[in-house]
Amino acid sequence: MSAEPQIFTCPMHPEVLNVGPGRCPLCGMSLEPLVKSEMDDVGTVELKWMYRRFWGSVPLSIILLLSSQIKLSFLSESSLRFGQALAAAVVVYLLSWPIHKWAYASLKNRYLNMWTLIGLGVNAAYLFSLFSTFFPKAIPVEFLDRGNVPNYFEAASVICTLTLLGQVLELKARASSGASIRGLLKLTSDKAWLVQQDGTDSPVNLSSVQIGDVLRVKPGEQIPVDGKVIKGFTTIDESMLSGEPIPVEKRENDKVNAGTLNTNGSIDISVEVLGTETLLSRIIEMVSAAQRTKAPMQRLADKIASYFVIVVLLIALSTFIFWGLNSNQNSWGFGFINAISVLIIACPCALGLATPMSVMNGTELGAKKGVIFRDATAIEMLSKIDTIVIDKTGTLTKGKPVVTQIVSFAQYSEVEIASVAVAANTLSEHPLARSLKAYSIENSLSIPNTKGFEAIPGYGVRVFIGDQEILVGNRDLMEEELAHFNRTLVETNFGKTEMYVAIDKKVIGVIFFEDALKPTTLEAARQLKVMKKKLFMATGDSLAAAQKIASLVGIEQFKAGMKPATKYELIRDLQADGKKIAMAGDGVNDAPALAQADVGIAMGTGSDAAIEAAEVTLVSGDLNALAAAIRVSQVTVNNMKQNLWFAFGYNGLSIPISAGVLYPAFGLLLSPTIASAAMSLSSVSVILNALRLRKLTIY
């Protein structure tokens, strides 16, 4: 059975899809795999191929440069020129053949780009020199330089050599910029230990493992799947996903993720997620996809670039005509060489690399800190936000509330009330439901069977035990469903979350929960305030619980008892007031607000619905990562702006100089050789500036 063909795409134009490797028909940039693989070696192969072309052209270009400057008495003028023509042909048309292929493609596709300018400049220089070599008497006197027929073989060769060098540097930078994805891919394993019914284990290939199987993970091994610990205790190094260096304790009922490292204990895990649906696989895909997207400022640069090449061609033509008509001697030759310099030095390769290189390295910097950006727009937008709306449970707090008290209002005992609540929440993924399940295990509760489960987002759940209707949820649910519910039925237990239990429209008791702050919440809130970000807490919890957490964290504005719709409306109202809003949450009920916010930020420890609705995912579910995400976005956007200034500023200064505006006053000109060197250096400056992002320290 043959393997499916691999799809490749362009980093600058993600709409371009191609079966197999190649070059983008729009910009000429090398295509890369749409779906990353640890075994991908296309970039490495092309880099080696370009290395050989570059190093093959270097000695020939040096010889051509020296022979054009030094008089060789043992060679006749005609022999020298024929030798130069041959050596230049090897460099220009054999070793640098891809340049001409890409230039032709730009003309064929009617999408003028950097290769259009380089191709025109190189071919004009070489073909003019070749013509003058074979037909020197046909060259007009205006092209002659002090009576000699001009020769630009060395210029054409050096331009090609430096262009090849630029390609080597670009390919090398892009290869190194994919290091984080390759590092994540190496975390995947295709082996596992399957636990048999008798408790023994045997090695199996991961492809044969199914959801529900039990796998054993031994000390020093990587977790092969997403699952839940059902036996054992250990500490897991999750730094490769979350960026947090401190190992996390894992015991029964705790979740573990593929790619993380089991450090000391042996654990058995129940398989819940496999293959491309694991958190690791989704992170790899999100990072890859983000690197292929365009920031809004890149779209502006693309629009400018679409007219830029035509403007450069007109400037080059104007330069040729102006100097041909106005120079005293060698007028048309003088104009010709200046026009070639304009074509070469104005090459917009630095402009094309400016933001893609920043996005690529910025997303990698974020991935190292456990911050996953969905696209380049999210990076740019996050740098502009001024207000952060934060959910409470699972975001500010650990999201692992514990039962602290059970109050009975009828003939039911605390154990019976808890059993009914646990039964009703068997299919729920709410943090309170998980807390109840843990409570039932600790207390060995007998759980009755239920039917007709119905989740009521923002309120609670409804089920049936036999013919009895069971309602379990907050006060709002009781007021909505019970005609005679008394809000003063129970005295508020300040700072604790209430869960009411009702049978056949009658409240039988209330369960109190308490959820502790995450250890990093206070420091993260302090950092966000230092960054002048306004914090606003929006929670579905009770007013008392909201007040307690808000006072501990130092959040001045908050709203309690919020439903999915009211959270969404809150975001919309704040936006109507001109605020740039980021919403951070982890639950299904946060999804509408996350989608409405300018930037939705999901906790990687939260629900799939929240992650799908958000533009940014904090793998660790830690607010420290939110502060890191904002800093990453700020330094990445600043890097984009710096690169665009490099690109536009370089062209703004170099094109007039190449056209000869300084020649009348200062006698200053740029030869095509110097122009090609400057063109390559402009790309290098953009690449090196973008690579700085990988070494920045984000606290």
VOGU-3710 file (C-alpha; in Angstrom, 3 decimals, decimal comma):
1> msaepqiftc> 0,000/0,000/0,000  1,555/3,307/-1,092  1,927/6,179/1,357  -0,337/9,187/0,983  1,310/12,085/-0,864  2,688/14,774/1,436  1,212/18,264/1,099  3,539/21,266/1,215  2,715/24,927/1,769  4,393/28,337/1,714
11> pmhpevlnvg> 5,274/30,064/5,024  4,360/33,444/3,482  1,333/32,336/1,463  -0,458/29,555/3,398  -3,147/29,414/0,735  -0,564/27,813/-1,591  -0,763/24,009/-1,366  1,361/21,636/-3,400  1,816/17,868/-3,578  5,490/17,377/-2,741
21> pgrcplcgms> 8,269/19,939/-2,157  8,926/22,907/-4,431  8,828/26,685/-4,504  5,935/29,036/-3,958  4,637/30,307/-7,310  3,859/33,687/-5,722  6,995/34,602/-3,774  9,461/31,891/-4,747  10,047/30,834/-1,126  10,796/27,180/-0,441
31> leplvksemd> 7,695/25,178/0,502  7,555/23,213/3,749  5,420/20,253/4,899  1,878/21,156/5,953  1,965/18,415/8,590  5,263/18,225/10,440  7,049/14,947/10,996  10,141/14,079/12,981  11,519/12,451/9,838  11,060/15,504/7,614
41> dvgtvelkwm> 14,365/16,168/5,852  13,195/18,240/2,877  14,638/21,448/4,321  17,933/19,717/5,145  18,203/18,264/1,648  17,563/21,644/0,012  20,041/23,333/2,355  22,775/20,838/1,390  21,890/21,289/-2,271  22,125/25,080/-1,938
51> yrrfwgsvpl> 25,393/24,783/-0,006  26,979/22,905/-2,901  25,816/25,483/-5,422  27,110/28,344/-3,274  30,539/26,871/-2,588  30,882/25,864/-6,235  30,294/29,457/-7,291  32,643/31,085/-4,746  36,053/30,224/-6,361  34,835/31,065/-9,863
61> siilllssqi> 33,448/34,429/-8,711  36,723/35,232/-6,927  38,671/34,419/-10,090  36,347/36,621/-12,151  36,710/39,495/-9,678  40,505/39,280/-9,638  40,796/38,929/-13,398  38,671/42,053/-13,901  40,940/44,084/-11,611  44,389/42,706/-12,372
71> klsflsessl> 46,061/42,856/-15,772  47,213/39,380/-16,818  50,042/39,874/-19,334  50,189/36,211/-20,355  46,596/36,325/-21,654  45,333/38,273/-24,623  42,309/40,497/-24,146  40,118/38,248/-26,271  41,263/35,061/-24,471  40,597/36,666/-21,111
81> rfgqalaaav> 37,085/37,762/-22,071  36,202/34,351/-23,534  37,473/32,685/-20,347  35,463/35,094/-18,216  32,364/34,422/-20,315  32,742/30,666/-19,764  33,403/30,911/-16,022  30,503/33,328/-15,575  28,200/31,017/-17,552  28,966/28,188/-15,113
91> vvyllswpih> 28,114/30,418/-12,135  25,163/32,262/-13,637  23,393/29,514/-15,574  24,604/26,204/-14,154  25,129/26,730/-10,441  22,507/29,483/-10,208  19,938/27,900/-12,499  17,209/27,938/-9,787  17,326/31,755/-9,749  16,325/31,872/-13,418
101> kwayaslknr> 13,680/29,199/-12,932  12,081/31,186/-10,112  12,331/34,433/-12,085  10,609/32,790/-15,051  7,889/31,438/-12,749  7,242/34,946/-11,412  6,694/36,237/-14,953  4,642/33,229/-15,978  2,377/33,555/-12,920  2,213/37,346/-13,332
111> ylnmwtligl> 3,274/37,757/-9,701  6,386/39,914/-9,774  8,697/39,389/-6,804  12,346/39,454/-5,734  13,292/36,812/-8,291  11,908/38,990/-11,084  14,370/41,765/-10,217  17,353/39,474/-9,665  16,626/37,514/-12,844  16,325/40,666/-14,966
121> gvnaaylfsl> 19,456/42,227/-13,464  21,665/39,148/-13,773  20,541/38,277/-17,303  20,909/41,870/-18,486  24,470/42,063/-17,113  25,599/38,691/-18,466  23,894/38,828/-21,878  25,098/42,381/-22,550  28,656/41,321/-21,662  28,374/38,219/-23,838
131> fstffpkaip> 27,120/40,270/-26,783  29,909/42,819/-26,360  32,479/39,990/-26,232  31,437/38,479/-29,574  30,340/41,699/-31,295  32,435/44,506/-29,775  32,064/46,765/-32,833  28,276/46,685/-32,498  28,432/48,417/-29,116  27,533/52,150/-29,398
141> vefldrgnvp> 30,262/54,551/-28,379  28,018/55,833/-25,584  28,423/52,442/-23,866  32,212/52,452/-24,057  34,254/53,088/-20,928  37,312/55,170/-21,903  37,164/53,568/-25,332  36,932/50,002/-23,939  33,995/47,673/-24,339  32,424/47,222/-20,849
151> nyfeaasvic> 32,378/43,810/-19,187  30,011/42,840/-16,358  30,712/39,101/-16,103  32,121/39,465/-12,599  29,101/41,525/-11,495  26,626/38,893/-12,751  28,624/36,112/-11,054  28,999/37,883/-7,715  25,289/38,794/-7,693  24,394/35,112/-8,158
161> tltllgqvle> 26,914/33,943/-5,549  25,637/36,382/-2,941  22,041/35,473/-3,780  22,893/31,806/-3,216  24,496/32,799/0,091  21,275/34,555/1,051  19,336/31,365/0,290  21,744/29,314/2,402  21,294/31,686/5,346  17,510/31,765/4,956
171> lkarassgas> 17,190/27,978/4,726  19,533/27,535/7,683  17,563/30,036/9,771  14,257/28,375/8,892  15,694/24,951/9,705  16,882/26,135/13,123  13,558/27,887/13,702  11,768/24,534/13,461  13,742/23,150/16,385  10,904/23,400/18,917
181> irgllkltsd> 8,492/21,434/16,726  11,096/18,758/16,045  11,789/18,661/19,773  8,095/18,115/20,488  7,884/15,437/17,806  10,727/13,547/19,465  8,606/13,319/22,609  6,197/10,992/20,841  6,687/7,264/21,359  5,366/4,289/19,413
191> kawlvqqdgt> 5,947/1,763/22,217  3,933/1,028/25,374  3,473/-1,555/28,133  -0,021/-3,072/27,977  -1,336/-4,329/31,340  -2,968/-7,759/31,094  -5,888/-8,989/33,197  -3,525/-10,880/35,521  -1,597/-7,641/36,267  1,453/-8,457/34,153
201> dspvnlssvq> 2,592/-6,181/31,340  3,864/-6,830/27,841  5,416/-4,501/25,206  3,105/-3,486/22,362  3,156/-1,046/19,480  1,113/2,065/20,232  -0,839/1,574/16,991  -2,496/-1,504/18,530  -3,598/0,315/21,713  -7,268/1,274/22,038
211> igdvlrvkpg> -9,183/3,730/24,220  -9,964/2,065/27,539  -6,818/-0,083/27,586  -4,579/0,120/30,627  -0,905/0,974/30,079  1,939/0,812/32,555  4,487/3,629/32,539  7,726/2,854/34,326  10,220/5,314/35,862  12,185/7,262/33,268
221> eqipvdgkvi> 9,684/6,577/30,463  7,563/9,033/28,537  3,785/8,955/28,843  2,629/7,519/25,476  -1,018/8,725/25,493  -3,396/11,107/27,232  -5,070/9,279/30,077  -5,948/9,014/33,760  -3,931/7,432/36,544  -5,792/4,436/37,985
231> kgfttidesm> -2,973/2,988/40,064  0,255/4,235/41,595  1,881/7,519/42,544  4,675/9,439/40,812  5,929/12,845/39,766  5,726/13,908/36,127  8,073/16,317/34,378  5,687/18,383/32,214  8,234/21,080/31,288  8,332/19,982/27,645
241> lsgepipvek> 4,671/20,989/27,318  4,057/23,614/29,989  7,476/25,242/30,321  7,287/24,735/34,106  10,482/23,043/35,377  9,071/21,667/38,662  7,720/18,068/38,387  4,037/17,632/39,235  2,726/14,948/41,588  0,265/12,499/40,044
251> rendkvnagt> -1,942/10,040/41,900  -5,162/8,142/41,189  -7,720/10,029/39,023  -5,151/12,654/37,938  -4,747/13,222/34,217  -1,455/12,729/32,371  -0,454/13,807/28,868  1,504/12,168/26,082  5,116/13,337/25,811  5,580/14,135/29,496
261> lntngsidis> 8,239/12,256/31,489  7,539/9,881/34,372  10,388/10,580/36,780  10,275/8,105/39,656  7,200/5,916/40,292  5,434/3,249/38,259  1,843/4,092/37,325  -0,996/2,431/35,453  -3,049/4,728/33,255  -6,359/4,279/31,499
271> vevlgtetll> -6,152/5,378/27,856  -8,519/8,282/27,094  -7,036/9,967/23,997  -4,850/8,571/21,203  -2,975/9,713/18,126  -3,569/13,154/16,678  -6,128/14,029/19,377  -3,612/14,069/22,244  -2,651/17,411/23,736  0,912/17,014/22,414
281> sriiemvsaa> -0,289/16,385/18,851  -2,655/19,339/19,034  0,150/21,588/20,309  2,412/20,512/17,434  -0,348/21,239/14,925  -1,195/24,616/16,512  2,464/25,727/16,513  2,916/24,592/12,898  -0,289/26,307/11,804  0,600/29,541/13,628
291> qrtkapmqrl> 3,958/29,715/11,868  2,172/29,567/8,508  -0,178/32,478/9,213  0,210/36,180/8,507  0,097/38,984/11,004  -2,074/41,978/10,010  1,047/44,110/9,474  2,367/41,450/7,067  -0,747/41,870/4,943  0,054/45,585/4,683
301> adkiasyfvi> 3,630/44,733/3,706  2,297/42,288/1,074  0,071/44,978/-0,389  3,004/47,390/-0,623  5,241/44,679/-2,096  2,673/43,940/-4,829  3,318/47,420/-6,258  6,948/47,652/-5,196  8,474/45,539/-7,992  6,663/47,502/-10,692
311> vvllialstf> 7,852/50,782/-9,147  11,436/49,446/-9,031  11,282/48,420/-12,702  10,085/51,909/-13,608  12,860/53,490/-11,492  15,464/51,247/-13,150  14,180/52,180/-16,625  14,107/55,877/-15,688  17,670/55,627/-14,350  18,881/54,069/-17,606
321> ifwglnsnqn> 17,188/56,741/-19,760  18,163/59,684/-17,545  21,872/58,892/-17,420  21,910/57,799/-21,055  20,663/61,245/-22,052  22,557/63,349/-19,512  25,959/61,788/-18,841  28,975/63,235/-20,661  30,799/60,041/-21,598  29,910/56,360/-21,588
331> swgfgfinai> 26,400/57,712/-21,005  24,292/54,664/-21,868  26,774/52,259/-20,322  26,731/54,408/-17,189  22,918/54,369/-17,143  22,853/50,629/-17,841  25,060/49,679/-14,898  23,134/52,029/-12,562  19,850/50,476/-13,683  21,188/46,998/-12,882
341> svliiacpca> 22,292/48,236/-9,446  18,751/49,516/-8,822  17,248/46,163/-9,817  19,559/44,206/-7,545  19,686/46,395/-4,460  15,910/46,938/-4,462  15,242/43,199/-4,250  12,462/42,893/-1,617  13,776/39,682/-0,051  14,265/41,408/3,321
351> lglatpmsvm> 10,665/42,672/3,128  9,422/39,157/2,411  11,300/37,704/5,373  10,514/40,510/7,826  7,399/39,237/9,603  7,410/35,484/8,760  10,786/35,081/10,487  9,515/37,021/13,522  6,311/34,963/13,707  8,210/31,702/13,336
361> ngtelgakkg> 10,622/32,501/16,161  7,998/34,217/18,321  5,732/31,155/18,260  8,716/28,996/19,209  9,585/31,311/22,101  5,982/31,020/23,257  6,005/27,215/22,925  9,045/27,028/25,214  7,022/28,903/27,828  3,946/26,717/27,393
371> vifrdataie> 2,112/29,364/25,350  0,522/28,204/22,099  -0,674/30,870/19,648  -3,272/29,797/17,114  -2,092/32,297/14,498  -0,012/35,421/13,898  -3,061/37,649/14,362  -3,358/36,412/17,957  0,257/37,418/18,600  -0,313/40,912/17,279
381> mlskidtivi> -3,703/41,379/18,980  -2,493/40,164/22,394  0,157/42,888/22,422  -2,634/45,503/22,176  -5,047/44,328/24,891  -5,659/46,572/27,907  -8,256/44,582/29,889  -8,183/40,926/30,927  -11,435/39,243/31,941  -10,614/36,182/34,038
391> dktgtltkgk> -12,740/33,224/35,036  -12,298/32,041/38,643  -12,542/28,268/38,913  -9,626/26,519/37,229  -8,076/29,833/36,193  -7,395/31,788/39,376  -8,021/28,767/41,585  -6,736/25,218/41,262  -10,040/23,996/39,853  -9,942/21,146/42,378
401> pvvtqivsfa> -12,539/22,147/44,980  -12,978/19,895/47,991  -16,151/19,145/49,926  -16,022/20,953/53,283  -19,578/20,599/54,605  -22,947/18,975/53,831  -26,143/20,451/55,303  -29,409/18,471/55,298  -32,858/20,123/55,101  -34,972/16,972/55,262
411> qyseveiasv> -34,910/13,409/56,508  -31,945/12,576/54,288  -28,515/11,974/55,815  -25,311/13,656/54,616  -24,245/10,374/52,999  -27,532/10,078/51,077  -27,355/13,697/49,888  -23,789/13,179/48,697  -24,712/9,899/46,955  -27,552/11,564/45,030
421> avaantlseh> -25,293/14,487/44,014  -22,528/12,137/42,856  -24,989/10,031/40,843  -26,405/13,119/39,128  -22,920/14,315/38,147  -21,554/11,006/36,883  -21,435/12,254/33,272  -20,448/15,834/34,095  -16,913/17,194/33,584  -17,402/20,244/35,812
431> plarslkays> -14,697/20,699/38,505  -17,354/20,309/41,214  -18,435/17,019/39,631  -14,841/15,762/39,683  -14,591/16,816/43,333  -17,742/14,845/44,161  -16,365/11,743/42,447  -13,171/11,994/44,499  -15,284/12,452/47,670  -17,343/9,360/46,837
441> ienslsipnt> -14,204/7,239/46,390  -12,683/8,476/49,653  -15,896/7,747/51,556  -16,857/4,523/49,703  -20,305/5,837/48,813  -22,920/3,623/47,179  -24,027/5,387/43,978  -27,531/4,762/42,565  -28,116/4,355/38,828  -29,486/7,314/36,870
451> kgfeaipgyg> -31,054/8,000/33,490  -31,875/10,993/31,282  -28,785/13,063/32,071  -29,144/16,739/31,046  -26,418/19,342/31,573  -27,715/22,900/32,077  -24,665/25,152/31,405  -24,198/27,782/34,096  -26,788/26,176/36,350  -26,260/22,464/37,035
461> vrvfigdqei> -27,656/19,079/35,930  -30,934/17,157/35,785  -31,256/13,362/35,948  -33,777/10,728/37,051  -33,301/8,046/39,698  -36,138/5,695/39,024  -39,178/7,976/38,694  -37,724/10,740/40,849  -36,464/13,937/39,191  -33,091/15,029/40,575
471> lvgnrdlmee> -31,817/18,601/40,264  -28,270/19,413/41,390  -26,825/22,890/40,927  -26,602/26,467/42,139  -29,193/28,788/43,691  -30,206/30,136/40,287  -31,176/26,619/39,165  -33,307/26,166/42,275  -35,041/29,520/41,726  -35,623/28,658/38,073
481> elahfnrtlv> -37,067/25,185/38,681  -38,595/25,335/42,178  -41,666/27,498/42,722  -41,162/27,878/46,483  -37,378/27,976/46,820  -36,259/30,101/49,774  -32,906/31,874/49,183  -32,451/32,218/52,957  -32,846/28,482/53,409  -29,209/28,227/54,383
491> etnfgktemy> -26,868/30,802/55,864  -24,161/31,811/53,400  -20,850/30,173/54,223  -18,561/33,049/53,212  -16,146/32,283/50,421  -17,465/28,796/49,730  -19,291/27,438/46,700  -22,784/26,014/47,170  -24,319/23,027/45,383  -27,999/22,396/46,100
501> vaidkkvigv> -29,633/18,974/45,783  -33,370/18,659/45,086  -35,643/15,637/44,666  -39,000/16,104/42,943  -38,843/19,897/43,248  -37,917/19,846/46,943  -34,501/20,862/48,253  -33,052/18,133/50,488  -29,628/19,642/51,206  -26,672/21,739/50,175
511> iffedalkpt> -23,007/20,800/49,734  -20,262/23,370/50,354  -16,972/23,341/48,437  -13,792/25,335/48,799  -11,228/25,868/46,050  -7,744/27,159/46,860  -5,861/29,716/44,792  -3,174/28,411/42,496  0,261/29,039/44,062  1,252/31,363/41,214
521> tleaarqlkv> -1,963/33,403/40,980  -0,906/36,259/43,270  2,464/36,757/41,565  0,868/36,530/38,106  -1,744/39,149/39,058  1,033/41,415/40,315  2,936/41,050/37,031  -0,164/41,843/34,991  -0,809/44,974/37,046  2,824/46,063/36,557
531> mkkklfmatg> 2,180/45,670/32,821  -0,780/48,072/33,286  -3,394/45,461/32,398  -6,794/45,930/34,050  -8,150/42,730/35,667  -11,868/41,887/35,732  -13,099/38,610/37,243  -16,250/37,008/35,819  -17,439/33,842/37,543  -20,519/31,688/37,693
541> dslaaaqkia> -19,862/31,098/41,387  -21,694/32,726/44,271  -21,154/36,346/45,253  -19,523/35,345/48,542  -17,008/33,023/46,832  -16,262/35,684/44,209  -15,724/38,375/46,867  -13,279/36,203/48,768  -11,120/35,372/45,729  -11,245/38,935/44,400
551> slvgieqfka> -10,068/40,311/47,753  -7,233/37,771/47,978  -5,989/38,471/44,446  -6,571/42,223/44,579  -9,094/42,379/41,744  -11,274/45,459/42,117  -13,928/44,670/39,509  -15,773/41,366/39,412  -19,167/39,872/38,666  -20,611/36,707/40,198
561> gmkpatkyel> -23,406/34,323/39,209  -22,588/34,726/35,527  -23,936/32,397/32,877  -22,379/31,733/29,446  -24,667/34,335/27,872  -23,933/37,023/30,476  -20,169/36,455/30,200  -20,510/36,898/26,450  -22,542/40,097/26,978  -19,966/41,424/29,451
571> irdlqadgkk> -17,191/41,027/26,861  -19,333/42,707/24,218  -20,191/45,640/26,522  -16,539/46,209/27,434  -15,617/46,170/23,745  -18,364/48,706/23,058  -16,603/50,986/25,566  -13,478/50,839/23,427  -11,588/48,227/25,467  -9,286/45,663/23,894
581> iamagdgvnd> -10,297/42,494/25,717  -8,512/39,238/26,446  -10,672/36,577/28,098  -9,021/33,794/30,109  -11,107/30,739/31,008  -11,118/26,960/31,093  -14,698/25,693/30,986  -17,368/24,889/28,421  -19,374/27,821/29,768  -16,468/30,148/28,921
591> apalaqadvg> -16,429/29,215/25,228  -18,866/31,926/23,965  -16,970/34,676/25,824  -13,607/33,325/24,619  -14,840/33,435/21,033  -16,197/37,000/21,410  -13,058/38,449/23,050  -10,394/40,134/20,940  -8,103/37,368/22,199  -9,479/34,236/23,851
601> iamgtgsdaa> -7,047/32,530/26,242  -7,767/28,945/27,280  -6,175/26,897/30,016  -4,608/23,730/28,618  -5,921/21,932/31,716  -9,485/22,949/30,843  -12,165/21,767/28,448  -11,724/21,034/24,754  -14,505/23,514/23,946  -12,555/26,337/25,608
611> ieaaevtlvs> -9,338/25,407/23,774  -11,167/25,257/20,437  -12,760/28,686/20,996  -9,542/30,413/22,076  -6,701/31,971/20,082  -4,101/31,321/22,778  -3,677/28,216/24,937  -1,700/28,188/28,202  -0,627/24,554/28,403  0,098/24,637/32,142
621> gdlnalaaai> -3,193/26,369/32,961  -1,106/28,832/34,961  -1,645/32,609/34,980  2,132/33,084/35,012  1,985/31,765/31,470  -0,523/34,533/30,657  2,003/37,175/31,704  4,618/35,336/29,619  2,216/35,204/26,644  1,727/38,976/26,729
631> rvsqvtvnnm> 5,471/39,577/26,919  6,106/37,148/24,045  3,495/38,944/21,939  5,035/42,335/22,731  8,623/41,364/21,880  7,476/39,525/18,728  5,464/42,498/17,461  8,386/44,837/18,234  10,647/42,475/16,301  8,260/42,563/13,318
641> kqnlwfafgy> 8,293/46,363/13,357  12,092/46,446/13,567  12,369/44,071/10,613  9,936/46,095/8,524  11,909/49,249/9,323  15,090/47,440/8,281  13,477/46,392/5,005  11,722/49,663/4,107  14,510/51,873/5,428  17,113/49,911/3,508
651> nglsipisag> 15,237/50,240/0,236  14,334/53,858/0,895  18,027/54,777/1,215  19,652/52,367/-1,214  17,481/52,809/-4,312  18,210/56,546/-4,766  21,943/55,963/-4,166  21,967/53,136/-6,737  20,131/55,378/-9,190  23,000/57,870/-8,830
661> vlypafglll> 21,393/60,819/-7,017  24,591/61,372/-4,995  26,915/61,102/-7,987  26,766/64,756/-9,167  27,597/66,142/-5,716  29,788/63,429/-4,167  30,767/61,124/-7,022  29,204/58,263/-5,056  27,853/55,215/-6,901  27,027/51,617/-6,003
671> sptiasaams> 28,295/49,037/-8,471  26,110/45,947/-9,059  28,611/43,916/-7,020  28,291/46,213/-3,999  24,524/46,378/-4,535  24,239/42,579/-4,439  26,315/42,446/-1,248  24,096/45,090/0,327  21,000/43,181/-0,783  22,268/40,018/0,911
681> lssvsvilna> 23,223/41,899/4,068  19,734/43,366/4,349  18,275/39,847/4,453  20,917/38,758/6,948  20,047/41,666/9,241  16,365/40,668/9,215  17,162/36,999/9,844  19,591/37,710/12,691  17,178/40,160/14,313  14,377/37,573/14,198
691> lrlrkltiy> 16,638/34,852/15,614  17,264/37,073/18,650  13,766/36,132/19,812  14,875/32,570/20,486  17,423/33,725/23,069  15,314/36,295/24,877  14,582/35,684/28,542  10,870/35,989/29,349  10,127/36,084/33,060
//
